[in-house]
């Protein structure tokens, strides 16, 4: 997956060890509601309990793909193993009565954020234009990643793994 331009941007160095346990990716067309489902099958690993992580895309119209929503698997991380968050420890300020370090958990970039897609607010909720545009961009990017995995990675997995497909794609742009 790291050999594909779009996916390489999503995979962080810290994700690579967990992705070594990925054994297969499958996709299924779904009819009610229309869309597709991606399944990532993992061997037993030290990062999370799930054997399968899935992402389902519900489309408004399958012929002209308009994404209604995406639903991802909640990853059951082992304690201290989450790749989507990092723990920051700060020393207390000088003169503070508290001598213990302050622990703060911060979200971080990770391929595994793919399984926590952007959430579309209920119709009742009012959102401003900037927020709506940002959400639209996030959803488009999320769909691009999902459809790239479905249409390019899965059918040519061996070629992507060997790097051959990346070379072929470079030549397609030249012609």
C-alpha positions as a Markdown table, in Angstrom:
| # | Residue | x | y | z |
|---|---|---|---|---|
| 1 | Unk | 0.0 | 0.0 | 0.0 |
| 2 | Unk | 2.9 | 2.3 | 0.6 |
| 3 | Unk | 3.8 | 2.1 | -3.1 |
| 4 | Unk | 0.6 | 4.0 | -4.0 |
| 5 | Unk | 0.8 | 7.7 | -3.9 |
| 6 | Unk | -2.6 | 8.4 | -2.2 |
| 7 | Unk | -2.1 | 5.7 | 0.4 |
| 8 | Unk | 1.5 | 6.5 | 1.1 |
| 9 | Unk | 0.4 | 9.9 | 2.4 |
| 10 | Unk | -1.8 | 8.2 | 4.9 |
| 11 | Unk | 0.6 | 5.6 | 6.2 |
| 12 | Unk | 2.9 | 6.9 | 9.0 |
| 13 | Unk | 6.1 | 5.4 | 10.1 |
| 14 | Unk | 4.5 | 4.3 | 13.3 |
| 15 | Unk | 1.8 | 2.4 | 11.3 |
| 16 | Unk | 4.2 | 0.2 | 9.4 |
| 17 | Unk | 4.8 | -2.4 | 12.2 |
| 18 | Unk | 1.0 | -3.0 | 12.6 |
| 19 | Unk | 0.5 | -3.2 | 8.9 |
| 20 | Unk | 3.0 | -6.1 | 8.7 |
| 21 | Unk | 0.2 | -8.1 | 10.3 |
| 22 | Unk | -2.2 | -7.3 | 7.4 |
| 23 | Unk | -2.9 | -10.5 | 5.5 |
| 24 | Unk | -5.7 | -9.7 | 3.1 |
| 25 | Unk | -8.0 | -6.9 | 1.9 |
| 26 | Unk | -11.4 | -7.8 | 0.4 |
| 27 | Unk | -14.3 | -5.7 | -0.9 |
| 28 | Unk | -18.0 | -6.5 | -1.3 |
| 29 | Unk | -20.8 | -4.6 | -3.1 |
| 30 | Unk | -23.7 | -3.9 | -0.9 |
| 31 | Unk | -27.2 | -3.3 | -2.2 |
| 32 | Unk | -29.2 | -1.9 | 0.8 |
| 33 | Unk | -28.2 | 0.8 | 1.1 |
| 34 | Unk | -26.1 | 0.9 | -2.1 |
| 35 | Unk | -22.4 | 1.1 | -1.7 |
| 36 | Unk | -19.4 | -1.1 | -0.8 |
| 37 | Unk | -17.6 | -2.6 | 2.1 |
| 38 | Unk | -13.8 | -3.0 | 2.6 |
| 39 | Unk | -12.5 | -5.6 | 5.0 |
| 40 | Unk | -8.9 | -5.6 | 6.2 |
| 41 | Unk | -8.0 | -9.0 | 7.6 |
| 42 | Unk | -5.1 | -9.1 | 10.2 |
| 43 | Unk | -3.1 | -11.9 | 11.8 |
| 44 | Unk | -3.0 | -11.8 | 15.6 |
| 45 | Unk | -0.9 | -8.8 | 16.6 |
| 46 | Unk | 0.3 | -6.9 | 19.6 |
| 47 | Unk | -1.6 | -3.6 | 18.6 |
| 48 | Unk | -5.3 | -4.5 | 18.6 |
| 49 | Unk | -7.7 | -7.3 | 19.3 |
| 50 | Unk | -9.8 | -7.1 | 16.0 |
| 51 | Unk | -9.0 | -9.7 | 13.4 |
| 52 | Unk | -11.0 | -7.8 | 10.8 |
| 53 | Unk | -11.3 | -4.0 | 10.4 |
| 54 | Unk | -14.0 | -2.9 | 8.0 |
| 55 | Unk | -15.1 | 0.3 | 6.4 |
| 56 | Unk | -18.6 | 0.6 | 4.7 |
| 57 | Unk | -19.5 | 3.3 | 2.3 |
| 58 | Unk | -23.2 | 4.1 | 1.8 |
| 59 | Unk | -23.9 | 5.9 | -1.5 |
| 60 | Unk | -26.9 | 8.0 | -2.4 |
| 61 | Unk | -26.5 | 6.9 | -6.1 |
| 62 | Unk | -24.1 | 4.2 | -7.0 |
| 63 | Unk | -24.0 | 5.2 | -10.7 |
| 64 | Unk | -22.9 | 8.7 | -9.9 |
| 65 | Unk | -21.1 | 8.2 | -6.6 |
| 66 | Unk | -22.3 | 10.6 | -4.0 |
| 67 | Unk | -21.2 | 9.5 | -0.5 |
| 68 | Unk | -24.0 | 9.6 | 2.1 |
| 69 | Unk | -21.9 | 8.3 | 4.9 |
| 70 | Unk | -19.0 | 6.0 | 5.8 |
| 71 | Unk | -19.0 | 3.6 | 8.8 |
| 72 | Unk | -15.8 | 2.2 | 10.2 |
| 73 | Unk | -14.9 | -0.5 | 12.8 |
| 74 | Unk | -14.0 | 0.7 | 16.3 |
| 75 | Unk | -10.5 | -0.6 | 16.8 |
| 76 | Unk | -10.0 | -2.4 | 20.1 |
| 77 | Unk | -6.4 | -1.2 | 20.9 |
| 78 | Unk | -4.4 | -3.0 | 23.5 |
| 79 | Unk | -3.4 | -0.7 | 26.4 |
| 80 | Unk | -0.8 | 1.8 | 25.3 |
| 81 | Unk | -0.7 | 0.5 | 21.7 |
| 82 | Unk | -3.1 | 3.0 | 20.0 |
| 83 | Unk | -1.5 | 4.3 | 16.8 |
| 84 | Unk | -4.0 | 7.1 | 16.5 |
| 85 | Unk | -3.1 | 8.8 | 19.7 |
| 86 | Unk | 0.1 | 9.7 | 21.5 |
| 87 | Unk | 0.8 | 10.3 | 25.1 |
| 88 | Unk | 2.6 | 13.5 | 26.0 |
| 89 | Unk | 4.1 | 13.9 | 29.4 |
| 90 | Unk | 5.0 | 17.3 | 30.7 |
| 91 | Unk | 6.9 | 18.2 | 33.8 |
| 92 | Unk | 4.9 | 20.4 | 36.2 |
| 93 | Unk | 5.9 | 24.1 | 36.3 |
| 94 | Unk | 8.6 | 25.0 | 38.8 |
| 95 | Unk | 7.1 | 26.0 | 42.1 |
| 96 | Unk | 4.0 | 23.8 | 41.6 |
| 97 | Unk | 2.9 | 21.7 | 44.5 |
| 98 | Unk | 2.2 | 18.8 | 42.0 |
| 99 | Unk | 5.4 | 16.9 | 41.4 |
| 100 | Unk | 3.9 | 14.2 | 39.1 |
| 101 | Unk | 4.3 | 14.7 | 35.3 |
| 102 | Unk | 1.2 | 15.9 | 33.6 |
| 103 | Unk | -0.1 | 13.3 | 31.0 |
| 104 | Unk | -1.9 | 14.5 | 28.0 |
| 105 | Unk | -3.3 | 12.3 | 25.2 |
| 106 | Unk | -3.2 | 13.8 | 21.7 |
| 107 | Unk | -4.7 | 12.6 | 18.4 |
| 108 | Unk | -2.1 | 12.0 | 15.7 |
| 109 | Unk | -1.9 | 11.2 | 12.1 |
| 110 | Unk | -2.3 | 7.4 | 11.3 |
| 111 | Unk | -3.5 | 5.2 | 8.6 |
| 112 | Unk | -5.8 | 3.6 | 11.2 |
| 113 | Unk | -7.8 | 6.9 | 11.4 |
| 114 | Unk | -9.2 | 5.6 | 8.1 |
| 115 | Unk | -11.5 | 3.5 | 10.3 |
| 116 | Unk | -12.9 | 6.6 | 12.1 |
| 117 | Unk | -14.5 | 8.4 | 9.1 |
| 118 | Unk | -15.8 | 12.0 | 9.2 |
| 119 | Unk | -19.3 | 12.1 | 10.7 |
| 120 | Unk | -22.1 | 13.8 | 8.9 |
| 121 | Unk | -24.2 | 15.8 | 11.4 |
| 122 | Unk | -27.9 | 15.2 | 11.6 |
| 123 | Unk | -30.1 | 17.3 | 9.4 |
| 124 | Unk | -31.3 | 19.3 | 12.4 |
| 125 | Unk | -27.8 | 20.5 | 13.3 |
| 126 | Unk | -26.8 | 23.8 | 11.9 |
| 127 | Unk | -23.2 | 24.0 | 10.6 |
| 128 | Unk | -21.5 | 27.1 | 9.0 |
| 129 | Unk | -20.3 | 27.2 | 5.5 |
| 130 | Unk | -16.6 | 26.7 | 6.4 |
| 131 | Unk | -17.4 | 23.6 | 8.5 |
| 132 | Unk | -19.6 | 22.2 | 5.7 |
| 133 | Unk | -16.8 | 22.7 | 3.1 |
| 134 | Unk | -14.2 | 21.2 | 5.4 |
| 135 | Unk | -16.5 | 18.2 | 6.0 |
| 136 | Unk | -17.1 | 17.8 | 2.3 |
| 137 | Unk | -13.4 | 17.8 | 1.6 |
| 138 | Unk | -12.7 | 15.2 | 4.3 |
| 139 | Unk | -15.5 | 13.0 | 3.0 |
| 140 | Unk | -14.2 | 13.3 | -0.6 |
| 141 | Unk | -10.7 | 12.4 | 0.5 |
| 142 | Unk | -12.0 | 9.5 | 2.6 |
| 143 | Unk | -14.0 | 8.2 | -0.4 |
| 144 | Unk | -10.9 | 8.6 | -2.7 |
| 145 | Unk | -8.9 | 6.4 | -0.4 |
| 146 | Unk | -11.6 | 3.8 | -0.1 |
| 147 | Unk | -12.3 | 3.7 | -3.9 |
| 148 | Unk | -8.5 | 3.6 | -4.6 |
| 149 | Unk | -8.2 | 0.5 | -2.3 |
| 150 | Unk | -11.2 | -1.1 | -4.0 |
| 151 | Unk | -10.4 | -0.3 | -7.6 |
| 152 | Unk | -6.6 | -0.2 | -7.8 |
| 153 | Unk | -5.0 | -1.9 | -4.8 |
| 154 | Unk | -7.1 | -5.1 | -4.4 |
| 155 | Unk | -7.2 | -6.1 | -8.1 |
| 156 | Unk | -3.4 | -5.6 | -8.5 |
| 157 | Unk | -2.2 | -6.3 | -4.9 |
| 158 | Unk | 0.9 | -8.3 | -6.0 |
| 159 | Unk | 2.0 | -5.6 | -8.4 |
| 160 | Unk | 1.6 | -2.9 | -5.8 |
| 161 | Unk | 3.5 | -5.1 | -3.2 |
| 162 | Unk | 6.4 | -5.5 | -5.6 |
| 163 | Unk | 6.3 | -1.9 | -6.7 |
| 164 | Unk | 5.7 | -2.8 | -10.3 |
| 165 | Unk | 2.2 | -1.1 | -10.3 |
| 166 | Unk | 3.7 | 2.2 | -9.1 |
| 167 | Unk | 6.1 | 2.2 | -12.0 |
| 168 | Unk | 3.2 | 1.4 | -14.5 |
| 169 | Unk | 1.2 | 4.3 | -13.0 |
| 170 | Unk | 4.1 | 6.7 | -13.5 |
| 171 | Unk | 4.2 | 5.8 | -17.2 |
| 172 | Unk | 0.5 | 6.2 | -17.6 |
| 173 | Unk | 0.9 | 9.9 | -16.7 |
| 174 | Unk | 3.6 | 10.4 | -19.3 |
| 175 | Unk | 1.6 | 9.0 | -22.2 |
